[in-house]
Amino acid sequence: MPIRVIVAHDFDHLSEVAAAEVEAEIARRQAGGGVCVLGLATGASPTGMYRHLAKAMNDGCGSGSASAPGQGGGPDPRRVRTFNLDEYVGLPGRNALERTLHPESYAFFMVQELFGLLNRKFASTGIPGGELVDQDALIRALAANPADWKEQGTDAGRSIVIRPDAQSEVLRSVRRDVLDAYEADIREAGGIDLQVLGIGGRGHVAFHEAGIPFEGSRMLLVRLDDDTVRHAVADGHFPSEHDCPRYAVSMGAQLAFEARRVLVLASGQRKTGPVTRSLMDEPTPGLPISYGQVYAARGGDLLYLVDRVAGEGLLANRSRLDSRGIRIEDRSTERARTPVRDIRFYRDASLGTLH
């Protein structure tokens, strides 16, 4: 299918348009009484979209009984399942629960930015089990059992491919109970209907770091690129590089782009370069988001939704992109009807939650 690009005005407008795309997908899947399966991302790009989406779901369900879902005409969260892309390994905490509740865990992020805003909750939410892995035990197991695994990648960030017959119980458990189990959960749900992706500063997809091969990039254990660690510190997530986790578990590009539809979000100057290269240049593992071209060539439904800053390189090359079958819809002169900052939630006394 042709790749579509919508260039929005700014973050507020991008968030509003993105939420409308997700709401429409949920409505299509729920129209026949089914469940919609969403793949969700963390980071700044989807946060405005999540607030719009939560408001729409709360308004749609209203304050009626559980037997009257969606009475306001909006999407029903109780018929939505979600799977997040990634989670850190190595967050502070003496056990899995403490690591899950760490304020920099992606599970905590999702509660703060979406799950905790919902009046009625999703049918289920999935987060890769990075909190189940003790980073110190992982590092010791990798050092003591070099025959159990191999590295893949050409840059600083590498995927750690664990043999299915690894001798180390720690490594076998990571593969079996974290990586393989998460992919099995997605498969059991029937696959992802709509996957939301952000774009990292070096074009990475979740923790699929630059240089990790496309083939075999399903559920990954990743040793993080130093650049990823530096950005995490610079963005204020961790006080120093010493405090930042060095590993993560993540969907790879190959698995993320198995969704029936993919929505890529990007906003701001830091994303202009990778957005432009991902569609102007040939696909390469050096820029993981460029795997979207492979996905679209195989019939996948790919939509880029970028603001006018992130999309300036695409707008400057419209004729060349058009010759490659990439369609650009320039909506950069429009404005959001409701800026993200103006979205308000109120507490519904009958449910004890935000509305």
C-alpha distance (Angstrom), angle and dihedral (degrees) to the residues before:
residue distance angle dihedral
M1 . . .
P2 3.81 . .
I3 3.78 115.2 .
R4 3.80 111.3 -115.5
V5 3.80 124.8 -150.3
I6 3.80 125.8 -167.6
V7 3.80 115.1 -167.8
A8 3.80 109.4 -155.2
H9 3.79 127.1 -165.8
D10 3.80 100.9 -113.7
F11 3.80 142.7 -33.0
D12 3.82 93.1 -67.8
H13 3.79 92.9 51.6
L14 3.82 92.5 42.9
S15 3.82 90.3 51.9
E16 3.79 92.9 50.7
V17 3.81 94.6 48.0
A18 3.82 91.6 45.0
A19 3.79 92.0 51.7
A20 3.81 89.9 51.1
E21 3.82 89.9 53.3
V22 3.81 91.8 51.2
E23 3.80 93.0 44.8
A24 3.80 90.5 51.7
E25 3.80 91.1 51.0
I26 3.80 91.4 50.1
A27 3.81 90.6 48.6
R28 3.82 91.4 51.9
R29 3.79 92.5 50.3
Q30 3.81 94.2 44.0
A31 3.81 96.2 44.4
G32 3.78 91.8 87.5
G33 3.78 94.5 41.2
G34 3.79 95.0 -92.4
V35 3.80 134.6 132.4
C36 3.81 123.7 -105.8
V37 3.80 117.0 -138.2
L38 3.80 114.3 -152.0
G39 3.79 128.5 -168.6
L40 3.80 109.4 -147.9
A41 3.79 135.2 -159.5
T42 3.78 134.3 -154.5
G43 3.80 128.1 -142.5
A44 3.78 131.2 77.3
S45 3.81 98.2 -64.3
P46 3.84 99.6 74.7
T47 3.83 98.9 36.1
G48 3.80 95.9 94.5
M49 3.78 91.0 45.0
Y50 3.82 89.6 52.6
R51 3.80 91.9 54.8
H52 3.81 91.9 50.6
L53 3.79 90.3 46.4
A54 3.81 94.2 49.4
K55 3.80 91.0 49.4
A56 3.79 91.7 50.2
M57 3.79 92.0 49.1
N58 3.79 93.0 47.7
D59 3.80 92.4 47.9
G60 3.80 90.8 45.7
C61 3.78 95.3 52.9
G62 3.77 95.4 41.5
S63 3.79 118.6 -175.5
G64 3.79 98.0 -63.0
S65 3.76 128.2 120.6
A66 3.77 124.1 -67.3
S67 3.80 88.1 -107.3
A68 3.80 91.7 65.4
P69 3.80 105.5 59.3
G70 3.76 121.0 -179.9
Q71 3.82 93.9 9.6
G72 3.79 90.4 155.1
G73 3.80 90.8 57.4
G74 3.79 97.3 -107.9
P75 3.80 132.0 114.5
D76 3.80 116.9 -64.2
P77 3.83 111.2 -128.5
R78 3.79 90.8 -159.7
R79 3.79 88.8 71.0
V80 3.81 95.2 49.5
R81 3.80 126.3 93.8
T82 3.80 120.7 -168.6
F83 3.80 137.0 -159.9
N84 3.77 121.3 -170.3
L85 3.77 122.9 -144.7
D86 3.78 103.9 -128.0
E87 3.78 152.8 -10.0
Y88 3.78 136.5 -158.6
V89 3.79 124.4 -104.4
G90 3.78 113.1 -149.4
L91 3.78 105.0 35.5
P92 3.81 113.3 153.3
G93 3.78 115.2 -89.3
R94 3.79 140.5 106.4
N95 3.81 93.0 -123.6
A96 3.79 142.9 11.4
L97 3.81 93.7 -88.1
E98 3.80 93.5 54.0
R99 3.80 90.7 47.7
T100 3.82 91.3 49.4
L101 3.81 90.7 51.9
H102 3.79 94.0 47.4
P103 3.83 107.0 121.2
E104 3.81 91.3 -123.6
S105 3.79 95.6 51.8
Y106 3.77 114.0 111.1
A107 3.79 89.3 -130.2
F108 3.83 88.4 60.2
F109 3.82 89.6 46.1
M110 3.79 91.7 55.1
V111 3.80 93.0 49.1
Q112 3.78 89.9 49.8
E113 3.81 97.5 44.2
L114 3.81 103.4 34.8
F115 3.81 122.4 -13.8
G116 3.80 95.0 56.9
L117 3.81 92.4 49.1
L118 3.79 94.5 60.0
N119 3.77 121.0 105.1
R120 3.79 90.0 -152.3
K121 3.76 120.3 22.7
F122 3.77 132.8 -117.6
A123 3.79 118.4 -94.8
S124 3.81 88.2 -112.4
T125 3.78 139.6 -17.2
G126 3.79 125.5 -151.3
I127 3.80 127.1 -159.9
P128 3.83 121.4 175.7
G129 3.80 108.7 -102.6
G130 3.78 100.4 -112.5
E131 3.78 89.6 137.1
L132 3.83 89.0 63.3
V133 3.81 90.7 65.5
D134 3.79 120.9 82.3
Q135 3.81 103.6 -144.4
D136 3.82 95.0 -152.3
A137 3.82 91.1 50.9
L138 3.80 89.6 47.0
I139 3.81 92.7 52.2
R140 3.81 91.4 48.7
A141 3.82 91.8 48.3
L142 3.80 92.1 49.8
A143 3.80 91.7 49.7
A144 3.81 94.1 46.4
N145 3.83 97.3 44.4
P146 3.84 109.8 41.4
A147 3.81 91.8 157.6
D148 3.81 90.9 60.4
W149 3.79 96.1 68.6
K150 3.78 147.7 18.7
E151 3.78 135.0 -152.2
Q152 3.77 124.4 -120.7
G153 3.78 125.6 -165.1
T154 3.77 142.3 70.7
D155 3.81 99.8 -129.2
A156 3.80 135.6 54.7
G157 3.80 93.9 -77.3
R158 3.81 112.0 72.7
S159 3.76 136.2 -177.7
I160 3.81 114.9 -129.0
V161 3.80 108.4 -139.9
I162 3.81 109.5 -159.2
R163 3.80 118.8 -155.6
P164 3.82 113.2 -118.7
D165 3.82 88.8 -129.2
A166 3.81 95.1 47.1
Q167 3.80 113.9 159.2
S168 3.80 93.2 -140.9
E169 3.79 113.1 86.3
V170 3.82 89.2 -153.7
L171 3.79 91.7 57.2
R172 3.82 93.9 41.2
S173 3.79 88.7 52.4
V174 3.80 92.9 51.0
R175 3.78 90.8 52.5
R176 3.82 97.1 40.7
D177 3.81 104.0 35.1
V178 3.79 100.9 32.1
L179 3.81 112.9 24.1
D180 3.81 103.9 27.6
A181 3.81 93.1 35.7
Y182 3.81 93.0 55.1
E183 3.78 93.7 50.0
A184 3.81 88.7 47.9
D185 3.81 89.7 53.9
I186 3.81 90.7 53.4
R187 3.78 90.6 48.2
E188 3.82 91.4 48.7
A189 3.81 89.1 53.6
G190 3.80 89.5 57.0
G191 3.80 95.5 -105.2
I192 3.78 129.8 -72.2
D193 3.80 118.8 -57.2
L194 3.81 97.1 -164.7
Q195 3.80 124.8 13.0
V196 3.81 119.0 -162.0
L197 3.81 114.5 -153.0
G198 3.77 134.5 -177.5
I199 3.79 124.3 -159.0
G200 3.78 121.2 -120.0
G201 3.79 120.9 -138.4
R202 3.80 90.4 -99.1
G203 3.77 93.9 40.6
H204 3.78 96.0 -95.4
V205 3.80 123.4 155.4
A206 3.80 111.0 -135.0
F207 3.84 101.7 -49.9
H208 3.79 94.2 -26.6
E209 3.79 91.0 121.3
A210 3.79 126.2 -151.5
G211 3.80 111.2 -80.7
I212 3.82 98.0 26.2
P213 3.83 107.7 126.0
F214 3.78 120.9 -106.4
E215 3.79 95.5 -136.2
G216 3.78 112.3 81.3
S217 3.80 91.7 12.2
R218 3.76 97.4 136.0
M219 3.82 114.3 118.3
L220 3.78 107.8 -1.2
L221 3.78 138.1 -163.5
V222 3.80 102.3 -152.7
R223 3.77 133.9 -165.1
L224 3.78 99.9 -147.8
D225 3.77 125.7 -115.4
D226 3.81 113.0 -113.0
D227 3.81 87.3 -124.4
T228 3.80 90.0 58.8
V229 3.79 89.9 51.0
R230 3.81 92.4 48.5
H231 3.80 91.7 51.0
A232 3.82 90.9 49.4
V233 3.80 89.1 55.3
A234 3.83 94.8 41.2
D235 3.81 90.3 51.4
G236 3.81 89.7 55.0
H237 3.80 99.1 -110.5
F238 3.81 94.7 121.5
P239 3.82 130.7 22.2
S240 3.80 94.2 -130.0
E241 3.80 142.0 -4.0
H242 3.80 88.1 -102.3
D243 3.82 89.5 62.3
C244 3.80 95.2 47.1
P245 3.81 118.9 96.9
R246 3.78 114.6 -109.1
Y247 3.82 98.1 -155.1
A248 3.78 137.1 47.7
V249 3.79 140.5 176.9
S250 3.77 115.8 -130.0
M251 3.75 148.3 160.0
G252 3.78 107.9 -101.8
A253 3.80 123.6 -134.9
Q254 3.79 92.1 -97.3
L255 3.80 93.2 57.2
A256 3.82 96.1 38.4
F257 3.80 90.4 53.0
E258 3.80 92.9 53.1
A259 3.80 88.7 82.2
R260 3.78 117.3 113.1
R261 3.80 89.3 -120.1
V262 3.81 130.9 15.2
L263 3.80 125.9 -156.9
V264 3.81 115.6 -165.6
L265 3.83 117.1 -162.3
A266 3.80 125.8 -164.3
S267 3.77 133.3 166.0
G268 3.80 134.5 175.3
Q269 3.79 140.8 20.3
R270 3.80 95.9 -67.1
K271 3.81 88.9 65.1
T272 3.81 98.4 46.5
G273 3.80 94.8 88.5
P274 3.81 99.4 47.1
V275 3.82 92.0 41.5
T276 3.80 91.1 53.2
R277 3.80 96.0 44.2
S278 3.80 93.1 45.7
L279 3.81 90.9 65.2
M280 3.82 103.1 24.2
D281 3.82 98.2 50.2
E282 3.78 132.5 53.0
P283 3.83 117.2 -87.1
T284 3.80 112.9 -86.5
P285 3.81 135.8 168.9
G286 3.80 85.2 -126.6
L287 3.81 85.8 73.9
P288 3.82 106.3 33.3
I289 3.81 95.9 -170.8
S290 3.82 87.6 64.2
Y291 3.83 87.1 75.3
G292 3.79 83.3 85.0
Q293 3.80 87.7 79.8
V294 3.81 89.7 58.8
Y295 3.81 89.6 47.5
A296 3.81 93.1 51.0
A297 3.82 92.5 45.4
R298 3.80 87.7 56.6
G299 3.80 91.3 53.9
G300 3.82 100.6 -88.1
D301 3.82 121.0 150.8
L302 3.83 105.7 -122.0
L303 3.81 125.2 178.4
Y304 3.80 124.2 -179.2
L305 3.81 114.3 -158.7
V306 3.80 111.1 -171.4
D307 3.78 136.6 159.5
R308 3.81 120.3 -115.2
V309 3.83 92.5 -96.6
A310 3.80 96.1 51.3
G311 3.80 89.0 41.3
E312 3.80 99.3 47.3
G313 3.82 92.7 102.2
L314 3.80 90.8 52.1
L315 3.80 93.4 48.3
A316 3.81 89.3 50.8
N317 3.82 90.2 55.8
R318 3.79 102.4 39.9
S319 3.81 96.4 132.5
R320 3.79 92.9 50.5
L321 3.78 92.0 47.0
D322 3.79 90.9 47.5
S323 3.80 89.0 55.5
R324 3.82 87.3 55.4
G325 3.80 91.9 53.0
I326 3.81 95.1 -103.7
R327 3.80 112.3 137.8
I328 3.79 119.9 -153.4
E329 3.81 123.2 -159.3
D330 3.79 108.1 -165.5
R331 3.80 109.5 -150.7
S332 3.79 94.5 151.7
T333 3.82 93.7 122.0
E334 3.81 92.3 59.5
R335 3.79 123.8 91.8
A336 3.78 132.8 -145.8
R337 3.77 115.6 -96.1
T338 3.81 90.0 -146.1
P339 3.82 118.5 26.5
V340 3.79 113.5 -141.2
R341 3.80 91.7 -114.3
D342 3.82 90.2 59.2
I343 3.81 95.3 57.1
R344 3.78 107.2 110.1
F345 3.78 131.4 -169.3
Y346 3.78 124.8 -159.7
R347 3.77 130.5 -165.1
D348 3.78 116.4 -103.1
A349 3.80 105.9 -145.3
S350 3.80 92.6 -157.1
L351 3.82 91.1 59.7
G352 3.77 102.2 26.4
T353 3.79 90.5 -131.9
L354 3.78 140.0 96.8
H355 3.79 119.6 -76.2
